[in-house]
């Protein structure tokens, strides 16, 4: 049985203006799960993610793999939990891509040989082995996103948190990213407005609004509940809408076929009686 790796208990948080952003959030995410965090603007999605690796500290408890997040545990927490920011440029600030990917392992105090091994492994995983000496600002949007992921993979985390990972990606780069993330054998928590990506990648979703958990369950059920989504300023993914329309048409055709068969059976019965 899978154990929880991320947990919050009654988590509250407000920014400096006093506006509550998280209000009594209690969630539990299991080892190996892929979970989408969805909700309208201002729902608290990014704020929740930033509590899981100690970027923000609210009231209540946040626990990572049995370790409570606090100032004295941040080093251990950040070895376990990787963060991929919405803007990849926030994570790419060194002269070369190699230096960016090496930054985390170096700060972990690893040997030079181990750092090089991890950098080469991470760049190979994201398909950027030939880009090690390239300046990050010369990369395309999709390449920057892959590079940002490599900076996290080199730390070998057990959890990866992602904030709007498909932002500003073209269709091909977006599809490549989804396929890559699907095969990544770690716990993934993704906050996004891209509900097509969420239903493709995350079997479970947590719907937030005004800092509260509104729904938590199977993505196929929650993202098909158009009334629920509309009530929280969201729209069902087009793929879900089209599937429901196809199912509706198929039901209608099946009913017509059954009605036709019934009429034919009735007609045959009358003909036989007349004979």
C-alpha positions in Angstrom: 0.0 0.0 0.0 1.3 3.4 -1.0 2.2 5.8 1.8 1.6 9.6 1.8 4.6 11.6 0.6 3.0 15.1 0.8 0.5 16.1 3.5 -1.1 19.3 4.7 -3.3 19.7 7.8 -5.5 22.7 8.2 -3.1 24.9 6.2 -3.9 28.6 6.2 -1.9 31.4 4.5 -2.3 35.1 3.8 0.0 37.5 2.0 1.0 40.9 3.4 -2.3 42.5 2.5 -4.1 40.1 4.9 -6.1 38.5 2.1 -6.5 34.7 2.9 -5.1 32.6 0.0 -5.3 29.2 1.7 -8.1 28.4 4.1 -7.9 25.2 6.1 -6.4 23.1 3.3 -6.0 19.4 4.2 -4.7 17.1 1.5 -2.7 13.9 1.2 -0.7 12.8 -1.9 0.7 9.3 -2.1 4.1 8.1 -3.3 4.1 7.8 -7.1 0.9 9.7 -7.7 0.4 12.3 -10.5 -1.9 15.0 -9.2 -3.3 18.0 -10.9 -4.1 21.2 -8.9 -6.8 23.1 -10.7 -8.9 26.2 -10.1 -9.5 29.8 -11.3 -7.0 32.6 -10.9 -6.3 33.4 -7.3 -7.5 30.0 -6.1 -4.3 29.3 -4.2 -2.7 26.7 -6.6 0.8 28.1 -6.8 0.7 29.1 -3.1 -0.1 25.5 -2.1 2.8 24.2 -4.2 5.2 26.6 -2.6 4.4 25.2 0.9 5.4 21.7 -0.1 9.1 22.7 -0.4 9.2 25.4 2.2 9.3 28.5 -0.1 6.3 29.7 1.9 5.3 29.0 5.5 1.7 29.3 6.7 -0.2 28.2 9.7 -1.0 24.5 10.0 1.2 21.5 9.2 3.0 20.5 6.0 4.7 17.0 6.1 7.0 15.6 3.4 7.6 11.9 3.6 7.1 11.9 7.4 9.2 15.1 7.9 7.5 18.2 9.0 8.5 21.2 6.9 10.2 23.9 9.1 13.3 26.1 9.0 15.5 23.3 10.5 14.3 20.7 7.9 14.5 22.7 4.7 17.7 21.2 3.5 16.3 17.7 3.7 12.9 18.8 2.3 14.5 20.4 -0.8 16.5 17.3 -1.5 13.2 15.4 -1.7 11.1 18.0 -3.4 12.0 19.7 -6.7 10.4 22.9 -8.0 9.9 23.8 -11.6 8.8 27.5 -11.9 6.3 28.8 -14.3 9.0 31.0 -15.9 12.0 28.8 -16.9 14.2 31.9 -16.9 13.9 32.0 -13.1 15.9 28.7 -12.9 18.4 29.4 -15.7 20.9 32.0 -14.6 24.4 30.6 -15.1 26.7 31.1 -18.2 26.1 27.6 -19.6 23.4 25.0 -19.3 26.0 22.6 -17.7 26.5 25.1 -14.9 22.8 25.5 -14.3 22.2 21.8 -14.1 25.3 21.4 -11.9 24.2 24.2 -9.5 22.0 22.0 -7.2 24.3 19.0 -6.9 27.3 21.2 -6.2 25.3 22.9 -3.3 24.6 19.4 -2.0 28.3 19.0 -1.5 28.7 16.2 -4.0 32.1 15.3 -5.6 33.1 16.7 -8.9 32.8 13.3 -10.6 29.3 12.7 -9.1 28.2 16.2 -10.2 29.3 15.6 -13.7 27.6 12.2 -13.8 24.3 13.7 -12.6 24.5 16.5 -15.1 25.1 14.2 -18.0 22.3 11.9 -16.9 19.8 14.7 -16.4 20.6 16.3 -19.8 20.3 13.0 -21.5 16.9 12.4 -19.9 15.5 15.6 -21.4 17.3 15.2 -24.7 19.7 18.1 -24.3 23.1 16.3 -24.1 24.4 18.3 -27.0 23.4 21.6 -25.3 25.7 21.4 -22.2 27.9 24.4 -23.3 25.1 26.4 -24.7 24.0 29.7 -23.1 20.5 29.2 -21.6 19.2 32.4 -23.0 19.9 31.1 -26.5 17.5 28.2 -26.1 13.9 28.0 -27.4 10.9 28.0 -25.0 10.6 24.3 -25.2 14.3 23.8 -24.7 14.3 26.1 -21.7 11.5 24.1 -20.1 13.4 20.9 -20.6 16.5 22.6 -19.2 14.6 23.7 -16.1 13.4 20.2 -15.6 17.1 18.9 -15.9 18.1 21.3 -13.1 15.7 19.5 -10.9 16.4 16.0 -12.1 20.1 16.4 -11.3 19.0 16.6 -7.6 17.2 13.2 -8.0 14.1 14.3 -6.0 11.3 12.0 -5.0 8.7 14.7 -5.8 8.5 17.3 -8.7 6.2 20.3 -8.3 5.3 22.1 -11.5 3.6 25.5 -11.9 2.0 25.9 -15.4 4.6 23.7 -17.1 3.0 24.0 -20.6 2.9 27.8 -20.6 4.2 29.4 -23.8 5.0 26.1 -25.4 4.1 25.3 -29.0 2.0 22.2 -29.8 5.0 20.0 -30.5 7.0 21.0 -27.4 3.9 20.7 -25.2 3.2 17.1 -26.5 6.8 16.2 -26.0 6.8 17.5 -22.4 3.6 15.6 -21.5 5.0 12.4 -22.9 8.2 12.9 -21.0 6.5 13.7 -17.7 4.1 10.7 -18.0 7.1 8.3 -18.1 9.0 10.1 -15.2 8.9 7.6 -12.2 8.5 10.2 -9.4 5.6 11.8 -7.6 4.3 14.7 -9.7 2.1 17.6 -8.6 1.1 20.0 -11.4 -0.8 23.3 -11.0 -2.2 24.4 -14.3 -5.0 26.0 -16.3 -4.2 23.5 -19.1 -6.9 21.0 -18.3 -6.3 19.0 -21.4 -2.7 18.4 -20.1 -4.1 17.6 -16.6 -6.5 14.9 -17.8 -3.7 13.5 -20.0 -1.1 13.4 -17.3 -2.9 13.3 -13.9 -5.3 10.5 -12.9 -6.3 12.6 -9.8 -7.2 16.3 -9.5 -7.7 18.6 -6.6 -10.0 21.6 -7.3 -9.2 24.7 -5.3 -11.2 27.9 -5.1 -10.8 30.9 -2.7 -8.1 28.8 -0.9 -10.4 25.9 -0.1 -10.5 22.3 -1.4 -13.7 22.1 -3.4 -13.3 18.6 -4.9 -10.7 15.9 -4.8 -10.9 12.7 -6.9 -10.6 11.1 -10.3 -9.8 13.6 -13.1 -12.1 11.8 -15.5 -15.0 12.5 -13.1 -14.2 16.0 -11.9 -13.2 17.3 -15.4 -16.4 15.9 -16.9 -18.6 17.7 -14.3 -19.4 20.8 -16.4 -21.7 22.3 -13.7 -19.0 22.0 -11.0 -16.4 23.5 -13.3 -18.6 26.4 -14.4 -19.4 27.2 -10.7 -15.7 27.7 -10.2 -15.0 29.6 -13.5 -13.5 26.7 -15.4 -14.5 24.9 -18.6 -14.4 21.2 -19.3 -11.5 20.1 -21.6 -12.6 19.9 -25.2 -11.7 16.3 -25.4 -14.1 15.5 -22.5 -16.9 17.6 -24.2 -16.4 15.8 -27.5 -16.3 12.4 -25.9 -19.6 13.1 -24.1 -21.2 14.3 -27.4 -20.0 11.1 -29.1 -21.4 8.9 -26.3 -24.7 10.9 -26.5 -25.0 10.3 -30.3 -24.1 6.7 -29.9 -26.9 6.3 -27.3 -29.3 8.0 -29.6 -28.3 5.7 -32.5 -28.7 2.6 -30.3 -32.2 3.8 -29.2 -33.2 4.3 -32.9 -31.9 0.9 -33.8 -33.8 -0.7 -30.9 -37.0 1.2 -31.9 -36.6 0.1 -35.6 -36.0 -3.6 -34.5 -39.1 -3.4 -32.3 -41.2 -2.0 -35.2 -39.9 -4.7 -37.5 -40.8 -7.4 -35.0 -44.3 -6.0 -34.5 -44.8 -5.9 -38.3 -43.7 -9.5 -38.7 -46.0 -10.6 -35.9 -49.0 -8.9 -37.5 -48.2 -10.4 -40.9 -48.0 -13.9 -39.4 -51.3 -13.4 -37.6 -53.0 -12.3 -40.8 -51.8 -15.4 -42.6 
